Amino acid sequence: MKKSPKNVVHFKEIMHQFPHVLPKIPRLLRGLKQVYTQKQETPMGLGLIFEKIAKQHPRYNALKFGDQTTTYQHLNQHANQIAHLLIAYGFKKGDVLSLVMENRPEFFAVILATAKVGVICALIDPTKITTKTLLSTEPKGLIVSDQYHQQIDALKLNFEHCFWVASSNQDKQENAPSGYRNLIYSAQEYPTFNPPTTAHIYAQDGLFYIYTSGTTGQPKAALYTHGRWILAYNTYGQTLGLVNKDILYVPLPLHHATASIVCWSSVLAGQGTFSFNAHFSTQTFWQDAQDAVAIGYSSDVCRQLLEQPVQANKHQVKKMIGYGLRAYYWRTFKHRFNIKEVFELYASNESNIGFNNLFNFDNTVGFSPLPFAVVQYDIDSQKPIRDKNGYCTEVKKGDVGLLLSKITSRTPFDGYGKHDINDDAVLHHVFNEHDAYYNTGDLMRRLGYRHVQFIDRLSDTFHWQNQRISTHEVEDVMCTCPSIKEASIYGVKIPNYEGKACMATVILNSLSPIFDCKNIYAEFKKALPTHAIPLFLRIQLTLPVSSAFKYSKKELQKQGFDIHHCDDLLLVQLPHQDTYHPLNHKIYEHIMQKKPYF
C-alpha cells in the first residue's frame, strides 16, 4: 500500500507545536483531575453543568436555530418543566426513554430534561426506525416528533408512555394523535425550577444510548454515561477553546455523538452558542456559519463542501472539530477555507478511550493520555496475533495494528444495551494474566508520542492474493487520480478464489459516458500495488450516503459485480491486459465458472 502522508510523529514536531498547546494544558489537567479523582458519590453530569451556566450567564444564547435564538435561562427552564413532567409520570433514574426527532431546539430540551432526572435517552436515527432498534433498550416511554409518529404507529408497538411533539406551535392537547400526549403543551403546567434529581446524578449513571455498528456491523445501543460526557466536556471542550458567546456551527444530525456530545460539550465548556439548522446544505453552509468561529464536521461534509465551485466565502471560521477528515483532501480543505486548526478526533460511542488532535498535526486523530495498545493482528483469523506465551505484541512505530484500549476502574467499558454482546468486545490476558482490553475493531498506525492515525475498520479490511487491502487507504489513493472524483471500495467474493477481490464504485470527474479505460487503469497502476488495483469498477453519477453523510456500502457490496442485479456500467480488468473491459454476460459466466477469462 502507498505510504501514508505521515507515518510517524517526531520530537521536533511536538516541540514546534508545544508553545501553542501550553496555554491549554492547565485547563486540560484540571478537567482530567475532576474526572479521575472525584469520588463515585460526587454529583456530576450534563444537567449540573448546564444549571451552573444558566445561573452564571442566563442571557447568553445557548442555541441558534436558523434565525431563532434560545438563551441558557430559557432552555434550562423549558427542560426543567419536561423533567418535572417525567417525574410526575413515574420516570426515575435508570429508566430508558426513546427519542425520535429531527434537528430542532426541542431535541436539546428533551435530552437535558432526561439528564436531569437520570433517565437514559435512546437517540434513535429517524432514518432507521425499526422494531429492533426501538425495543433493544427496553424503553419505558417514547417521545416522537410529528414528522415520524406515523412510522412509529405502523410498527404497532406498545410503550407505557407515548409523548408527541408538534411540528409547529400547536399547543393544544387535542392536536396530539390518538394514544399520545402533547409533550410541550403538558409540560407548561409544571414548574420551571431545577428538579432535585440533578444533584443525585453520578459519573456511572447512564446519559444516552447511541446506536452504533460496533465491531460486527450489527446495530447496537452503546451506553454513554455522565462520566464520559464530563470527560468530553473537559477534553474536547478545552481543546477547541471557545470563549463566552463564541458560536460553533454544526451541520450534523443531532442524534449522532459528534453533534450531541463532542460539539455540544465543547460549546458548554466555553459558554458559547450551538448553531444548527434542520438540514445540511452545501449551498448555504458558509452563509449559515458566517457568525461562527468554529464548525463541527464529518468527513463527507468537508468533501461535499470541496465539491462546490470556488467562490469568495465570507466567514470567520478558524477552527473545526469532528471526525473522518481524509488524507487526500485534508490540506486542500484547510487552505481553501483558511482553517487554522483541525481538531480531528477518535471516540467511538462504545469505546472507553478517545483521541484528539491537540497538537494540530495533519492526518492524525491525535493522541490520548489513556492506556491503549496497537497490537499485531491477523486479518484471516480475525484475531490478534499471540506469542508462544499467549500474549499480544505491540506493533513497531510506523506500523499498522489493532487498537485496544485498557479497561480500568478509571476507564471502564460501559458496554452495549445487551450484555451478551459485551463478552465479544473484551479481550483478556493481553499482556499479562490479569488485564482486560476493549477491542475497538479499528486498525491504527502507531505514530509515536501516543499519537495514532486511523487506517480502517476491520469490517472494511479484507485479503486478496494473501495481501491486506484497506478500503480507507485505497479510497484515499484513488481519489488523488485525475479521473476519479469519488470512490467507494469494498471486497467481493468470487467463486473458487480465496479472499475477496477489490471492487470500486466510482464517480468520474467527467460526466461524459465516454472515458479512457486504459488511462484509468494506468492511473491506478501508478498509485496502487497490484493486489489493491480494483478488479471491478462500477460507474455511478452519485454514491449513496447515510444520515451521517457516510458512504453506504452495504447494498453495493451485496450486489457486487452481479450483472443481473446492477443497471450501472460495470467494468472488469482481465488478466494480462492493462485496461478495463465492459463486463458482459459472456465474461461474467466465465468468471463465475473460473474459465480462462480470469
BASE-948415 format. One line per field, with one value per residue (C-alpha): x, y, z; residue number from 1. Coordinates in steps of 0.02 Angstrom, whole numbers, plus 32768, in hexadecimal, padded with zeros to 4 digits. Last residue first. Layout:
REM BASE-948415
c1: c(X / ...)
c2: c(Y / ...)
c3: c(Z / ...)
num: c(NUM / ...)
***
This chain:
REM BASE-948415
c1: c(7E13 / 7DD8 / 7E19 / 7D82 / 7D64 / 7CA9 / 7C70 / 7CF4 / 7CC4 / 7C0D / 7C34 / 7C9F / 7C0E / 7B8C / 7BEC / 7C66 / 7CA7 / 7D64 / 7DE8 / 7E9D / 7F4C / 7F23 / 7F81 / 7EE8 / 7E43 / 7E18 / 7D5B / 7CDF / 7C2A / 7BB8 / 7B25 / 7A86 / 7AC3 / 7A66 / 7A81 / 7B35 / 7B66 / 7C05 / 7BDF / 7B24 / 7B3C / 7BD6 / 7B78 / 7AE6 / 7B56 / 7BCA / 7B70 / 7BE7 / 7BE4 / 7B7D / 7B43 / 7A94 / 7AE5 / 7B28 / 7B07 / 7B89 / 7B5D / 7B77 / 7BA8 / 7C2C / 7C4D / 7CFF / 7D3E / 7DED / 7E17 / 7ED5 / 7F02 / 7F5F / 7FC9 / 8008 / 7FB1 / 7FD9 / 802E / 7FC2 / 7F24 / 7F4F / 7F7A / 7ED1 / 7E78 / 7EDD / 7EAF / 7DF8 / 7DF6 / 7D4E / 7CAA / 7C0F / 7C3A / 7C21 / 7CDB / 7D26 / 7CED / 7C84 / 7CC0 / 7C84 / 7D20 / 7D3A / 7DCF / 7DC9 / 7DA0 / 7E00 / 7E21 / 7DDB / 7D65 / 7CCD / 7CF8 / 7CD0 / 7CCB / 7D30 / 7D03 / 7D40 / 7CD9 / 7D27 / 7D0E / 7D47 / 7DB6 / 7E09 / 7E96 / 7ECC / 7EDF / 7E36 / 7E7C / 7F00 / 7E84 / 7E09 / 7E93 / 7EC3 / 7E12 / 7DEA / 7E81 / 7EBE / 7F29 / 7F8C / 7F81 / 7F47 / 7EAF / 7E89 / 7E07 / 7DF4 / 7D50 / 7D0C / 7DB2 / 7D8F / 7E1A / 7EBB / 7EA8 / 7F4E / 7F93 / 7FEC / 802E / 80D9 / 80EB / 808C / 803B / 7FD0 / 7F20 / 7EAA / 7E00 / 7D97 / 7DA0 / 7DC6 / 7DB8 / 7E48 / 7E54 / 7EE9 / 7F08 / 7F71 / 7FE7 / 7FFA / 7F52 / 7F10 / 7E5A / 7E08 / 7D5F / 7CE7 / 7CAD / 7C75 / 7C13 / 7B99 / 7B48 / 7B29 / 7AA9 / 7A9C / 7B54 / 7BE8 / 7C24 / 7CD8 / 7D2F / 7DBF / 7DDC / 7DBC / 7E22 / 7E01 / 7E93 / 7E71 / 7EA0 / 7EC7 / 7EF1 / 7F91 / 7FEB / 80A4 / 80FB / 813E / 8147 / 80AD / 8083 / 8087 / 7FF8 / 800A / 7FEC / 8096 / 80CD / 809C / 7FEE / 7FB2 / 7F0F / 7E79 / 7E19 / 7E61 / 7E83 / 7EA7 / 7F2D / 7F53 / 7FF0 / 7FC7 / 7FA8 / 7F9B / 7F37 / 7F3E / 7EF4 / 7F5B / 7F19 / 7F64 / 7F2D / 7EB3 / 7F3F / 7F4E / 7F91 / 7FD0 / 7F6C / 7FC6 / 7F23 / 7EE9 / 7E74 / 7E6E / 7DE9 / 7DDF / 7D58 / 7D06 / 7C4B / 7C29 / 7CCC / 7D40 / 7DC2 / 7DE1 / 7E1A / 7E34 / 7E62 / 7EAC / 7ED4 / 7E47 / 7E59 / 7DCC / 7E36 / 7ED3 / 7E85 / 7E1D / 7EB2 / 7F1C / 7EA1 / 7E6D / 7EC8 / 7EE1 / 7E28 / 7DD0 / 7D74 / 7D44 / 7D0F / 7D4F / 7D72 / 7DCC / 7DEA / 7D39 / 7D27 / 7CBB / 7CA8 / 7CC0 / 7CFD / 7CDB / 7D21 / 7C97 / 7C55 / 7CAA / 7D14 / 7C76 / 7C3E / 7CE4 / 7CE0 / 7C31 / 7C6F / 7CF5 / 7C8B / 7C8A / 7C6C / 7C92 / 7CF1 / 7CF0 / 7C3B / 7BE4 / 7BF1 / 7BC2 / 7B16 / 7B5F / 7BEC / 7B74 / 7AEF / 7B12 / 7B5D / 7ABE / 7AB1 / 7A01 / 7996 / 7A17 / 7A9D / 7AF8 / 7B31 / 7B5E / 7BEB / 7C06 / 7CB5 / 7CA5 / 7BEE / 7C1D / 7C9D / 7C1D / 7BA3 / 7C22 / 7C64 / 7BC3 / 7B28 / 7B7D / 7C09 / 7B9D / 7B1A / 7A62 / 7A7D / 7A97 / 7B2F / 7B40 / 7B8A / 7BB8 / 7C1A / 7BFA / 7C65 / 7BF9 / 7C78 / 7D17 / 7D36 / 7DD7 / 7DC7 / 7E3C / 7DE5 / 7D3D / 7D86 / 7DD7 / 7D70 / 7CC5 / 7CF2 / 7D23 / 7C82 / 7C21 / 7C80 / 7C51 / 7B9B / 7B99 / 7B8B / 7B40 / 7B52 / 7AB2 / 7AE9 / 7ACD / 7B25 / 7BC8 / 7C2C / 7CA1 / 7C23 / 7BA0 / 7B69 / 7ACA / 7ADA / 7A8C / 7A9E / 7ABD / 7ADB / 7B16 / 7BCC / 7C03 / 7B7A / 7ACD / 7A81 / 7A8B / 7A25 / 7995 / 7963 / 7911 / 794C / 78C0 / 7849 / 77AE / 7734 / 7692 / 76F2 / 7731 / 7689 / 768F / 7742 / 7725 / 767D / 7647 / 7638 / 75BE / 7558 / 75BC / 75DC / 757E / 74FC / 7580 / 7590 / 763A / 764C / 76E1 / 7727 / 775A / 7708 / 7764 / 7710 / 7725 / 7703 / 770A / 7702 / 7736 / 76E1 / 771B / 76AD / 773C / 76CD / 76B5 / 776E / 776F / 76D5 / 772E / 77C1 / 77A5 / 7737 / 77CD / 77DF / 77FD / 77F3 / 77E2 / 781E / 78A3 / 78E2 / 798C / 797A / 78C2 / 78D0 / 7961 / 7913 / 786A / 78BB / 78CF / 796E / 795C / 7925 / 79CA / 7993 / 79E9 / 79BF / 79B3 / 79E6 / 797D / 79E4 / 7962 / 79D5 / 7A19 / 7967 / 7940 / 79E0 / 79B9 / 7909 / 7937 / 79C3 / 7950 / 78CF / 7944 / 7931 / 7993 / 791E / 78CF / 78BC / 78E7 / 78DE / 78CD / 792C / 791B / 79BC / 798C / 78D1 / 7839 / 7794 / 7726 / 7741 / 77FD / 77ED / 7785 / 7804 / 788E / 7825 / 780D / 78C6 / 78F8 / 7893 / 78E0 / 7990 / 796D / 792A / 79BB / 7A40 / 79F3 / 799D / 79B8 / 7951 / 799B / 79CE / 79D5 / 7A4C / 7A5C / 7AA5 / 7A9D / 7AE1 / 7A5C / 7A64 / 7B22 / 7B52 / 7AB0 / 7A98 / 7B4F / 7B3C / 7A99 / 7AEE / 7B7D / 7B08 / 7A9A / 7B2A / 7B79 / 7BC1 / 7B93 / 7C24 / 7BF5 / 7C74 / 7CFF / 7D51 / 7E08 / 7DF7 / 7D77 / 7DA4 / 7E5C / 7E42 / 7DF0 / 7E76 / 7EFA / 7EA3 / 7E93 / 7F4C / 7F7C / 7F20 / 7F9F / 802C / 7FE2 / 801C / 80C9 / 80D2 / 80B9 / 8172 / 81A0 / 812C / 816C / 8220 / 81F5 / 81BC / 8111 / 8111 / 80C7 / 807F / 804A / 8023 / 808A / 803B / 8000)
c2: c(7D13 / 7D06 / 7C54 / 7C08 / 7C19 / 7BF0 / 7C97 / 7CF5 / 7C9E / 7CC5 / 7D7E / 7D87 / 7D44 / 7DB2 / 7E53 / 7EB1 / 7F46 / 7F36 / 7F8C / 7FA5 / 7F62 / 7EB2 / 7E1B / 7DDB / 7E37 / 7EDB / 7EE4 / 7F70 / 7F84 / 8010 / 8022 / 7FB8 / 7F39 / 7E9E / 7E28 / 7E63 / 7E28 / 7E8D / 7EA9 / 7EB7 / 7E9A / 7F08 / 7F99 / 7F7C / 7F85 / 800D / 80A8 / 813B / 81A3 / 8243 / 821E / 81F7 / 8178 / 8197 / 8147 / 8176 / 81E3 / 81DF / 8128 / 80BA / 800E / 7FD2 / 7F21 / 7EDE / 7F78 / 7F8D / 7F56 / 7EB5 / 7F11 / 7F99 / 8040 / 80EF / 80D1 / 803A / 809A / 8125 / 80A6 / 8052 / 80F8 / 8119 / 8071 / 808B / 8134 / 8184 / 8198 / 81A7 / 8261 / 829C / 82BB / 82B2 / 81FE / 81BC / 8112 / 806C / 8008 / 7F4D / 7EF6 / 7E38 / 7DD7 / 7D46 / 7C9F / 7C7E / 7BF4 / 7C67 / 7D21 / 7D80 / 7E3D / 7EB6 / 7F6D / 8018 / 80B7 / 8138 / 81F2 / 826A / 81F3 / 821D / 8285 / 81FC / 8240 / 81F3 / 8147 / 815A / 818D / 8105 / 8082 / 80B8 / 80B3 / 800E / 7FBD / 7F28 / 7EA5 / 7E31 / 7D75 / 7D89 / 7DE8 / 7E0B / 7E7C / 7F1C / 7F7B / 7F11 / 7F2A / 7FE4 / 8043 / 80A6 / 8126 / 8178 / 816A / 81DE / 81A7 / 81F5 / 817B / 816A / 80C0 / 80A4 / 8070 / 7FE3 / 7FEB / 7F63 / 7FC2 / 7F25 / 7F5B / 7F1E / 7EB1 / 7E90 / 7E09 / 7D83 / 7DF9 / 7E55 / 7E2F / 7DB2 / 7DE3 / 7E2F / 7E88 / 7EA7 / 7DF3 / 7DF3 / 7E95 / 7E4D / 7DDE / 7E79 / 7EC5 / 7F84 / 7F95 / 7FAA / 8028 / 7FF2 / 8041 / 80BD / 80F5 / 8049 / 8000 / 7FBA / 7FD4 / 800E / 7F9E / 7FE0 / 7F5A / 7F70 / 7FDB / 8005 / 80AF / 8089 / 7FCD / 7F64 / 7F2E / 7E74 / 7E10 / 7D87 / 7CCC / 7C96 / 7C5C / 7D06 / 7D44 / 7D92 / 7DF1 / 7D9A / 7DA5 / 7CFD / 7D40 / 7DF4 / 7DC5 / 7E52 / 7E98 / 7F10 / 7FCA / 7FE6 / 8059 / 80AD / 815D / 81F8 / 81F5 / 823D / 8285 / 8243 / 825A / 829A / 834A / 837C / 83F7 / 83CE / 83A9 / 8331 / 82CB / 8215 / 81BF / 8121 / 80B7 / 8088 / 8074 / 8117 / 811A / 81A7 / 81DA / 8291 / 830F / 83B9 / 8418 / 84C4 / 8551 / 8542 / 85B9 / 856A / 8538 / 8515 / 84AA / 8448 / 8425 / 83F0 / 8367 / 8338 / 8294 / 8271 / 8260 / 82BD / 8234 / 828E / 8332 / 83DA / 8474 / 8517 / 85BA / 85E7 / 86A2 / 869A / 86EB / 8663 / 86A6 / 8620 / 857A / 850C / 848A / 83E0 / 8419 / 8433 / 8381 / 8339 / 839D / 835F / 82B4 / 82A8 / 82E5 / 8395 / 840E / 84C3 / 854E / 860C / 8616 / 86B2 / 8680 / 85CB / 85D0 / 8634 / 85B8 / 8525 / 8571 / 8511 / 8478 / 845F / 83F9 / 83EC / 842F / 84B2 / 84C8 / 8543 / 850F / 85AF / 85C6 / 85AE / 8570 / 84C2 / 84C4 / 84D4 / 8448 / 83D9 / 83FD / 83D3 / 8331 / 82EE / 831B / 8340 / 82C1 / 8242 / 823A / 8259 / 8312 / 82F6 / 835B / 840D / 8454 / 850D / 8539 / 85EB / 8647 / 869C / 8681 / 862A / 8592 / 8532 / 849E / 843A / 846E / 8432 / 8395 / 8367 / 83A3 / 8398 / 82F1 / 82AE / 82F6 / 8296 / 81F8 / 820D / 822D / 8183 / 8150 / 80A4 / 805B / 801C / 7FA0 / 7F95 / 7EFF / 7F23 / 7EB0 / 7F29 / 7FAC / 7FE0 / 806A / 80AB / 8129 / 8104 / 819F / 81DC / 8142 / 8156 / 8129 / 81DD / 820B / 825B / 8283 / 8341 / 8342 / 82E8 / 8383 / 83CC / 847A / 84FB / 8511 / 84C3 / 8452 / 847F / 84B2 / 83FF / 83C4 / 8439 / 8409 / 834E / 833D / 8291 / 8201 / 8171 / 81C8 / 8251 / 82F4 / 838D / 8373 / 83A2 / 8452 / 84A1 / 849A / 850D / 84A7 / 83F3 / 83B9 / 8350 / 82AD / 8249 / 818F / 813C / 8083 / 8056 / 7FD6 / 7FBE / 7FBB / 7FD6 / 8046 / 80B9 / 80E2 / 810F / 817B / 81D4 / 820C / 82C1 / 82E5 / 82D1 / 8235 / 821E / 816A / 8115 / 808D / 805A / 7FA6 / 7FD5 / 7F68 / 7F94 / 8029 / 7FE4 / 7F38 / 7F80 / 7FEC / 80A6 / 80C1 / 816D / 81B9 / 8181 / 815D / 81B2 / 8144 / 81BC / 816F / 81BA / 8208 / 828F / 8320 / 82C1 / 829B / 8354 / 8383 / 82FF / 8346 / 83FF / 83DC / 8384 / 840E / 8484 / 8424 / 83A4 / 8310 / 82AA / 81F7 / 81F0 / 814E / 815A / 80E0 / 80D2 / 80D5 / 8168 / 817B / 8195 / 818C / 81FF / 828D / 8278 / 8287 / 8325 / 8370 / 8350 / 839C / 843A / 843E / 842E / 84CB / 8526 / 84F7 / 8527 / 85D0 / 85F5 / 85BF / 8630 / 85F3 / 8641 / 8632 / 866E / 85BF / 8561 / 85BD / 856C / 8598 / 8654 / 86AD / 8700 / 8687 / 868E / 8656 / 85FC / 85AE / 8579 / 851F / 84CD / 848D / 843D / 83E9 / 83A3 / 835F / 82FF / 8302 / 82DA / 828E / 81E0 / 818A / 81F6 / 8275 / 8257 / 821F / 8298 / 8338 / 8313 / 8301 / 83AC / 83FF / 83B0 / 83ED / 849D / 84A0 / 8459 / 84D6 / 8564 / 84E9 / 84AD / 853C / 853D / 847E / 847D / 8486 / 8415 / 838B / 839B / 8391 / 82F0 / 829C / 8252 / 81BC / 817F / 8223 / 822F / 8174 / 80FF / 80AF / 8000)
c3: c(7D01 / 7C4D / 7C4A / 7CA7 / 7D5F / 7D52 / 7D9B / 7D38 / 7C96 / 7CB6 / 7CD1 / 7C34 / 7BCC / 7C21 / 7C03 / 7C73 / 7C10 / 7C05 / 7C70 / 7C3C / 7C51 / 7C18 / 7C5B / 7CB9 / 7C9F / 7CF6 / 7D02 / 7CE2 / 7D16 / 7CD6 / 7D4A / 7D42 / 7DC1 / 7DF9 / 7D65 / 7D47 / 7DF4 / 7E14 / 7ECC / 7EEF / 7FAA / 7FAE / 7F60 / 7FD8 / 8071 / 8035 / 8078 / 8068 / 8106 / 810D / 81BF / 817E / 810A / 805B / 7FB1 / 7F2C / 7E97 / 7DD9 / 7DDB / 7D88 / 7DD2 / 7DC1 / 7DDD / 7DFB / 7E60 / 7E6F / 7F21 / 7EF2 / 7E72 / 7EE6 / 7ED0 / 7E8F / 7DE8 / 7DBF / 7DEA / 7D70 / 7CE8 / 7D04 / 7CEC / 7C4E / 7C05 / 7C2A / 7BD1 / 7BE9 / 7B8B / 7BF9 / 7C12 / 7CC5 / 7CD4 / 7D82 / 7D8C / 7E1C / 7E52 / 7E96 / 7EB4 / 7EC4 / 7F13 / 7F10 / 7FAC / 7FFA / 7FA7 / 7EFA / 7EC0 / 7EB4 / 7EBD / 7F5E / 7F58 / 7FC4 / 7FD4 / 7F98 / 7F82 / 7F10 / 7EED / 7E65 / 7E05 / 7D5E / 7DA6 / 7E22 / 7ED4 / 7EFE / 7EDC / 7F65 / 7FEC / 7FB8 / 7FBE / 806E / 80B3 / 805E / 80AF / 804B / 80A0 / 802E / 801C / 7F67 / 7FA9 / 8060 / 80AF / 8115 / 8125 / 81B4 / 820A / 8204 / 81B1 / 81BD / 8248 / 8274 / 8324 / 839E / 8449 / 8425 / 8394 / 82F0 / 830D / 8274 / 82A3 / 8275 / 82C9 / 831A / 83BE / 8423 / 84D9 / 8542 / 85DE / 864E / 86D1 / 867F / 8625 / 8580 / 852D / 85AC / 858A / 84F1 / 8502 / 8471 / 8463 / 8518 / 8502 / 8484 / 8508 / 8572 / 84FE / 8501 / 84DE / 8550 / 85CF / 85BB / 8650 / 8643 / 86F6 / 8743 / 86B5 / 8608 / 8592 / 84E1 / 844F / 83A1 / 8322 / 82BF / 823F / 8243 / 8256 / 8304 / 8318 / 8339 / 83EA / 8410 / 845B / 84DD / 84D1 / 8512 / 8465 / 841E / 83F4 / 8352 / 836B / 831D / 827A / 8244 / 8195 / 81C9 / 8248 / 82C1 / 8312 / 839F / 83B4 / 8470 / 84E2 / 858C / 8590 / 8568 / 84B5 / 8419 / 8373 / 82F3 / 8276 / 81C4 / 81E7 / 8293 / 82FE / 83A1 / 83FD / 8376 / 83E2 / 8416 / 847D / 84E3 / 8537 / 8492 / 8475 / 841B / 83BC / 83ED / 836D / 8352 / 82D0 / 831C / 827E / 82A2 / 8228 / 81AB / 8116 / 80B0 / 801B / 807F / 8107 / 808A / 8019 / 80AD / 80E0 / 802E / 800F / 80C7 / 80ED / 8179 / 81DA / 827A / 82C4 / 82FF / 8295 / 82B7 / 825A / 8225 / 8207 / 816B / 80C3 / 8042 / 7F9B / 7F1C / 7EE1 / 7E9B / 7F16 / 7F1F / 7FB2 / 801A / 7FF2 / 802D / 80CE / 80FA / 80C4 / 8147 / 81D7 / 821B / 82A9 / 8283 / 82DB / 82EA / 82B2 / 8272 / 81BA / 81DB / 818A / 80F9 / 80EE / 80E5 / 8072 / 7FD2 / 8027 / 808B / 812B / 8170 / 81FD / 8229 / 82AD / 831E / 83CC / 8428 / 84A5 / 855F / 8530 / 857C / 8548 / 8491 / 849A / 84F2 / 8464 / 83DD / 8426 / 8474 / 8410 / 836A / 8361 / 83BD / 8334 / 835E / 8338 / 827E / 8244 / 8201 / 82A3 / 82AF / 834D / 8387 / 8407 / 848C / 8518 / 84E0 / 8470 / 848E / 8419 / 8489 / 852A / 84EA / 849D / 8543 / 85D8 / 8584 / 8535 / 85E1 / 8629 / 85A4 / 85D0 / 8687 / 8659 / 8606 / 854F / 8534 / 8486 / 8436 / 83B3 / 82F9 / 82A8 / 824A / 82B9 / 8314 / 834A / 82C9 / 833E / 838B / 8416 / 84BE / 8525 / 85D8 / 8643 / 86F6 / 871C / 8731 / 87AC / 87A7 / 8851 / 884A / 87AA / 8802 / 8864 / 87C7 / 8792 / 8797 / 8703 / 8752 / 86F2 / 8696 / 85FA / 85EC / 85AA / 8513 / 84E9 / 84FA / 84A1 / 84E1 / 8468 / 8452 / 83CB / 8376 / 83D5 / 8399 / 8422 / 84A3 / 8461 / 8444 / 8389 / 836F / 82E0 / 82BC / 835C / 83DE / 8411 / 84B0 / 84C6 / 8572 / 859D / 84ED / 847C / 83CA / 832F / 82B3 / 8248 / 82DC / 82DF / 8227 / 8245 / 82D6 / 826C / 8239 / 82D0 / 8342 / 83AD / 8467 / 84A1 / 8549 / 85BD / 8543 / 8537 / 84EC / 8451 / 843B / 83C7 / 8362 / 834B / 831A / 8296 / 8278 / 8215 / 81C4 / 826A / 82BB / 836D / 8400 / 8497 / 852B / 85D1 / 865E / 86E8 / 8709 / 86D6 / 8640 / 8606 / 8607 / 85AA / 8527 / 8511 / 850D / 8492 / 8416 / 842E / 83D2 / 832B / 82C9 / 82AB / 8336 / 8371 / 842A / 848D / 854A / 85B9 / 8675 / 86DA / 8749 / 8757 / 86E9 / 8747 / 86E0 / 875C / 874A / 868D / 86A0 / 8718 / 8697 / 860B / 8672 / 869F / 85E8 / 85BE / 8652 / 861C / 8567 / 859D / 8612 / 8595 / 8513 / 8475 / 83C9 / 8329 / 8284 / 824E / 82F2 / 8366 / 8410 / 84BB / 84A3 / 853C / 85A6 / 863A / 8648 / 86F8 / 8727 / 867C / 867D / 8724 / 86F0 / 8652 / 86B0 / 872D / 86A3 / 863B / 86C9 / 8777 / 882A / 888F / 88CE / 885E / 88A5 / 8834 / 880A / 8755 / 8710 / 876C / 8756 / 869B / 8696 / 86FE / 868F / 85F2 / 8638 / 8667 / 85BA / 854E / 855B / 852E / 8489 / 841A / 846B / 8455 / 8399 / 836B / 83FD / 83C1 / 8310 / 834F / 83AB / 830B / 82E4 / 8270 / 81CA / 818C / 80D5 / 80DB / 8073 / 7FDA / 8000)
num: c(598 / 597 / 596 / 595 / 594 / 593 / 592 / 591 / 590 / 589 / 588 / 587 / 586 / 585 / 584 / 583 / 582 / 581 / 580 / 579 / 578 / 577 / 576 / 575 / 574 / 573 / 572 / 571 / 570 / 569 / 568 / 567 / 566 / 565 / 564 / 563 / 562 / 561 / 560 / 559 / 558 / 557 / 556 / 555 / 554 / 553 / 552 / 551 / 550 / 549 / 548 / 547 / 546 / 545 / 544 / 543 / 542 / 541 / 540 / 539 / 538 / 537 / 536 / 535 / 534 / 533 / 532 / 531 / 530 / 529 / 528 / 527 / 526 / 525 / 524 / 523 / 522 / 521 / 520 / 519 / 518 / 517 / 516 / 515 / 514 / 513 / 512 / 511 / 510 / 509 / 508 / 507 / 506 / 505 / 504 / 503 / 502 / 501 / 500 / 499 / 498 / 497 / 496 / 495 / 494 / 493 / 492 / 491 / 490 / 489 / 488 / 487 / 486 / 485 / 484 / 483 / 482 / 481 / 480 / 479 / 478 / 477 / 476 / 475 / 474 / 473 / 472 / 471 / 470 / 469 / 468 / 467 / 466 / 465 / 464 / 463 / 462 / 461 / 460 / 459 / 458 / 457 / 456 / 455 / 454 / 453 / 452 / 451 / 450 / 449 / 448 / 447 / 446 / 445 / 444 / 443 / 442 / 441 / 440 / 439 / 438 / 437 / 436 / 435 / 434 / 433 / 432 / 431 / 430 / 429 / 428 / 427 / 426 / 425 / 424 / 423 / 422 / 421 / 420 / 419 / 418 / 417 / 416 / 415 / 414 / 413 / 412 / 411 / 410 / 409 / 408 / 407 / 406 / 405 / 404 / 403 / 402 / 401 / 400 / 399 / 398 / 397 / 396 / 395 / 394 / 393 / 392 / 391 / 390 / 389 / 388 / 387 / 386 / 385 / 384 / 383 / 382 / 381 / 380 / 379 / 378 / 377 / 376 / 375 / 374 / 373 / 372 / 371 / 370 / 369 / 368 / 367 / 366 / 365 / 364 / 363 / 362 / 361 / 360 / 359 / 358 / 357 / 356 / 355 / 354 / 353 / 352 / 351 / 350 / 349 / 348 / 347 / 346 / 345 / 344 / 343 / 342 / 341 / 340 / 339 / 338 / 337 / 336 / 335 / 334 / 333 / 332 / 331 / 330 / 329 / 328 / 327 / 326 / 325 / 324 / 323 / 322 / 321 / 320 / 319 / 318 / 317 / 316 / 315 / 314 / 313 / 312 / 311 / 310 / 309 / 308 / 307 / 306 / 305 / 304 / 303 / 302 / 301 / 300 / 299 / 298 / 297 / 296 / 295 / 294 / 293 / 292 / 291 / 290 / 289 / 288 / 287 / 286 / 285 / 284 / 283 / 282 / 281 / 280 / 279 / 278 / 277 / 276 / 275 / 274 / 273 / 272 / 271 / 270 / 269 / 268 / 267 / 266 / 265 / 264 / 263 / 262 / 261 / 260 / 259 / 258 / 257 / 256 / 255 / 254 / 253 / 252 / 251 / 250 / 249 / 248 / 247 / 246 / 245 / 244 / 243 / 242 / 241 / 240 / 239 / 238 / 237 / 236 / 235 / 234 / 233 / 232 / 231 / 230 / 229 / 228 / 227 / 226 / 225 / 224 / 223 / 222 / 221 / 220 / 219 / 218 / 217 / 216 / 215 / 214 / 213 / 212 / 211 / 210 / 209 / 208 / 207 / 206 / 205 / 204 / 203 / 202 / 201 / 200 / 199 / 198 / 197 / 196 / 195 / 194 / 193 / 192 / 191 / 190 / 189 / 188 / 187 / 186 / 185 / 184 / 183 / 182 / 181 / 180 / 179 / 178 / 177 / 176 / 175 / 174 / 173 / 172 / 171 / 170 / 169 / 168 / 167 / 166 / 165 / 164 / 163 / 162 / 161 / 160 / 159 / 158 / 157 / 156 / 155 / 154 / 153 / 152 / 151 / 150 / 149 / 148 / 147 / 146 / 145 / 144 / 143 / 142 / 141 / 140 / 139 / 138 / 137 / 136 / 135 / 134 / 133 / 132 / 131 / 130 / 129 / 128 / 127 / 126 / 125 / 124 / 123 / 122 / 121 / 120 / 119 / 118 / 117 / 116 / 115 / 114 / 113 / 112 / 111 / 110 / 109 / 108 / 107 / 106 / 105 / 104 / 103 / 102 / 101 / 100 / 99 / 98 / 97 / 96 / 95 / 94 / 93 / 92 / 91 / 90 / 89 / 88 / 87 / 86 / 85 / 84 / 83 / 82 / 81 / 80 / 79 / 78 / 77 / 76 / 75 / 74 / 73 / 72 / 71 / 70 / 69 / 68 / 67 / 66 / 65 / 64 / 63 / 62 / 61 / 60 / 59 / 58 / 57 / 56 / 55 / 54 / 53 / 52 / 51 / 50 / 49 / 48 / 47 / 46 / 45 / 44 / 43 / 42 / 41 / 40 / 39 / 38 / 37 / 36 / 35 / 34 / 33 / 32 / 31 / 30 / 29 / 28 / 27 / 26 / 25 / 24 / 23 / 22 / 21 / 20 / 19 / 18 / 17 / 16 / 15 / 14 / 13 / 12 / 11 / 10 / 9 / 8 / 7 / 6 / 5 / 4 / 3 / 2 / 1)
***
